[in-house]
Structure formats: structure tokens, C-alpha cells
């Protein structure tokens, strides 16, 4: 089992396309800190992404993810006074908002661009993007291991996938065929998976997937979470010694393999509790021999018993 697929499935990740942006001249738009994961791609032209005091040049074919709740600015150049996004996007035409003074005849986001087909500095910019809505556990399980901003340059395979996916999303939503919304959501998820898979996270389970020793052990844990794993058995899976696996796993993931297994089992149990499964069935399926054993582990990790957790979720989200 693929841990990335597991976690995204548990988080219930879905993609949503937002109105695009057409801009030109001197322009700047400020965005509030997003609650979910925000993505954008430059379909045409050049601009600058400013966040945390850093200005990142963006060119046609580049895309970026905002993974933490940090404000950011998109602009023609640093120093241009920005308008709030709420004002710029208050009115859209054909799915696009406008900023600055774009010239007549600007390309639409669906236009095909050839390699090297770029506008001159100060020319029109076309951007398209959206957001990924994630479950309540997204921050700790996925996003905390990532930097606040991930820039994916156009020359990378991940950016090529993003450009293709966004073009297909745009085409689906414009055509309005049966099932277009669902197709667009799945295409957005393809974009997210490809970018995350290509990003070399340094910590957390994403960091572990990049480690050739840790990755086989992580995949084994996710493939059989109910199995009574030992460090020795996991070490054999990774073809290293117990001490090597324990040290590499803790260095990459931030905790030992069996602690990680406990945490993942509790995540699976919490997901099943939210869906209304019985505690006895959950205990058996996630590797605990009895309800009481699951309750002890669940309370140690979350501070709540399984039944109290389910009652809280029911009251909060009913």
C-alpha cells in the first residue's frame, strides 16, 4: 500500500477550481492566508509571488502550492501596492477576474502555448488555480512536513503534469458535460499527488518515503497495519539491521517505527469512528485484540476514549 495514497484517502482530499486571473500593466493582488491548500499555475506571461518577505519569479508553465495558512501577494513586480483579492475577485467574467490593465486580445487560459511562447515583460498574465479541501487532520499528517510555499518550475515533470491537469480541468468545466465536476476533482487530485511525490520533504512520513531504508518499512506498515510488527521484522523488510532501521526511521520520520504504527492505527480508528463503525470491529481491524486495548491506546494518543471521541464528532458535525 502506498502511504501517500493512504493519507490522502484518509484526509478526503478534493480539488476545487477557482476563478482565474488575467492581469497586465502594473498590478498586485494580496491574498489572505488560505485555510486549505492553495494552488496556482501561470498559463501565460510572468509575475512575482511574494510571501514571507521572499519574492519568487514565476514564468509561463510554473505552478506553486501554498501549504500553510500564510498570506501572499501576486504582482507584476515587487513594490506595487496590492489590492485585496476580495475586491479583485468580486466580479468575474467568463471565470476570470481582472487586475491592472490587460491589453485587448489577451489569450484565454485554455489557449495552447508553444515552448518559448512568452510575453514580453509587462505584458499580460493569465493564471488559473484553485484549492484542495482536506480533512481535519491534514495539518499534522501532511502539511506540517512541507514548507509554506512550494514553487514548481516549468521545466520539471511535476509542472508539466500540473499544466496538463489544469488544462483538462479548464476544458471539463467549460464544456459542462455530465460528470465534469467529478472529473475536475480527480484531475486536481492527480496534480496534488504528482507535486507531492516530486517534492523532497525532509521530515515526517513524506521525508521517510524519500529514504531508501525507511520507505520499505513505511510501505509495509501501511500495507498491513493490523499485523503485530516488530522492529526486527521491519528491518528484514528493509534489508538492514534493527539498529540501522530504528535510527534512520526516527531521524527521517521524527519517531520510531512502532510509535508511528500506533499513531497510524489510531488515525485509521478515528476515521472509522467518524463513519459510525463499532468499536469492536475497529479494534479487530486495526490490530488491537480487544475494545479495551484499543481504548487504552486511543486515549493515550488523543486524550479521549473512542466512544467519547465519536460522541464529540457526532455533536460537532451533525
N, C-alpha and C positions, 0 to 999 in steps of 0.2 A: 504494500500500500504506500502511496506517495504522501508524505507528511503535509506537503503544501496543499494537495487536493483535500486531505482530511480537514485541515484547519479552515480553509476557505469554505468547505461544505458546512462545517460546524458554525461558522460565522454567518452563514446565509448571505453571502456576498451577492449583490445585484447591481447592475450598472444602469445609470440614467444619463441620457444625453441632455446637455444644457443648451440654451441659445448660443449661437456662435457670435464672434466679434469681428467686425470689419472696421479698420481704423486707418487713418492717414494723417499726414502733416505732423504737428507737434501734439502729442496726446499722452495721457496717462490715466489709468483706471485703478483705484485701490479696492481690494477685496478684503472683507472681514475674515477672521480665522475660520476655516471650514470645520464643521463638526465631523464630517466623514472624509473619505479620501478623495481628493480633487485631482482631475487630470485634464490636461490641455495639449493640443498639438498645433503647430504652426503649419498651415497648409500653403501659405504664400507669404513672401516678404520677410522682414526681420524686425525684431523688437528686443526688449530687455525685460527680464524677470528680476524683481528686486525683493529680497526677503532677508531679514536678519542682518541688514547692513551690507549684504553682498549683492552685486549686480551680475546676473548671468546672461550673456548674449544668447539670443535664440534666433535660429535661421530656419528657412523652409525645411520641413521634414523632422525638425526637433520636436520632442514632446517632454512633458515633465509631470511629476506627481507631487502633490502637497500631502504629506502623510501625517503631519501633526497639526494641531489647531494653532497655526501661526498666520498672521496677516501677510499679504503680499501685494505687490503692485506690478502691473504690466504697463509698459511705457515705450514710446518711441526712443527715448534716451533718458538717462538719469537726470534728475533735477527738474523735470517738467511737473508742475503742480497737478496732482491727480484729482479726478472726480470720483466720488463714491460709486461703486458698481451698482448700488441700488438705484441711482439716478440714471446711469447709462443703460441699464437693462430694463428700465421701467417700460420702455416701448421697444418692441422688436418688429422687424418687417421680414417676412419670409424666413423666420427662425434665426435672424441675426440682429444684434444691436450694433449701433454705430458710434464711433468715438473719433474726435478730431475732424479732419476734413478730407475724407477719401475722394479720390478723383472719380469722375464718371467712368463707367465701363469696367469697374473692378470685377475681378473674377469671382465666381461663387466657390464655396468650399468643395463642391463636387467636381470642379474642373480638374482634368488630368494635367499634371505638371511633369515636364521632362527634366532629367538631371541637368543641373546648372541653370534652369529657367527661373531666375530670381529677379526681383525688382530692385531698382537702384535705391540707395539709402534715402529715407524719407518717403518712399513710395508706399503704396497701400499694403496692408497686412490683413490676412484672413486667418482666423483661429477658430477651432472647433474643439469642444471638450465636454466634460460632464463630471459626474461624481460616482463613487461606489458607496452604496449604503451597506454597512456592515453591522453585524450583531453586537450586542452589548459588551462582549468580551474581546472585541477587536483590538483595543488599545494594548492590552497586556500581551495577548497571544501573537499579534502580528506587527502592529505599528510601532511599538516602543523600540523594536530592534532596528528600525530604519531611521535614516536621517530625516529631518523635517522636509527637505526638498530633494527629490531625485531628478536629475537632468539626464535625459537620454538623447545623445546627439544623433543626427540624421544618418550618419554612416554606420550605425550599429544595427545588427539584425533585429534587436528589440524595437527600434524606431521604425524599421521597415514594416514589422508586424503591426505596430500601432497605427501607422499611416494607412495600411490596408484595412484594418479593422474599423477605423474611424470613417474611411470612405464607404465601406459597406454599411455601417450604421446609418450614415447620412442617406445613402441610397434607399435603404429599407424604410426609413421614416418618411422620406419624401414620396416614395411610391404608395405607401399606405395600404399595402396588401395585407391579406389575412395573416395574422401571426407576426406582423412586422415588429411590434413592441417586444415580443418574446425573443425573436431573432436578434434584435438590437441588444437586449440584455445579455444574451450569451456571447455575442461578439465583444461586448465590453469586458466580460469576464476573461475571454481569451487574451485581450490586451493586458489586463492586470496580471494574469498568470505569466505571460511572456516577459513582462518587465521585471516582475519579482524574481523570476527564475534566473534572469541575467544579471541581477544585482548582487554583488558580493557582500552581503551583510556580515558584520564582524562578530556579532553576539546573538544569543538566543538560538532557537532551533533553526532559524534561517541560516545563521552562521554555521551551525552544525552540519547542514546539508552541503556546505561548501568544503567541509573537511573530509578527505578520503577515508579516514579511520572512523570518524563519528557517523558519517552518513549511513553506512550499512546497519549500524546499531539502531539509529533512529528509524530507519525503514522497517526493521524487524519489530520494534516496539509498536509501531503504528499498524503493522500488518496483523499482529496478534496481541492486542492489549490485555486480553484476559489470561494469557499464558503466564505461569509463575516464573518469570525471568530471573536469572541470577547474573551478576556481573561476569562470571566465568563463561556462561553460555553466550552472552552478548559479545564477549571478547573473541570467542571462537568464530562467531558470525563475521566479525571484523578482521579476523586473522591476525590478532595482536595479543599481547599479554593482558592480564587483568589490570595490572597497574598502569599500563600504557593507555588502555581504553578509559579507565577511570579518570586519569589526569587529563587526557585530551578532551573527553566529554565535558568535564567540568569547566575546562578553560574555554571551550567553544560555546557551550550552551548556558553556562552560569550555574549549573547544579549537576549532581551526579546522575547516572542513568536511572537508578531506581527511584530517586526523588522525582525525576522527570516523568517516569512511568506513573507514579502516584498522581501527579498533577494532571496528566493527560486522562487517566481513568476518571478523575473527579470531573474534568471538563465534559467527558462523554456522559457521565452520570447526570450532571446538571442539565445537559441538553435533553436527555430522556425524561427527566423530571418536568422540564418545561413542556414536554409533549404529552405528559399525563401517564406515562408508563408506571407500572407498580414498582415499589422499592425492591421487592424480592426478585423480580425479573431483571432489574437493572443490576443488582448485586451480582447475580449469576453471570450476566453477560459482560461485565467489565472486570471480572477477575476476583471478586470477593465471595467467599463461601457462604456468607450469611448476611441478613439485613443488618445485624448488629455490627459486623466487621465493616460494612460499607458506612454505616452511620458514624462510627468512630473515626474513620479516615476522612469522611466528608466534613465532619465538624472540625477536625484538626486543620484542614486546609482552608475551609470557608468561614469557620466560626459559627456555622449553623447546621442543624440536623437536616437530613434530606426532606423530611416531612415539613419542617418549618420553612425550608427554602421554597418548596413547592407552594405552600400556602402564601408566602410573600409574593412570589411571582404571579400567582393567581389574582391576588388583590391588586397588584400594581398594574398588570397589563390586561385585565379583563375589560 
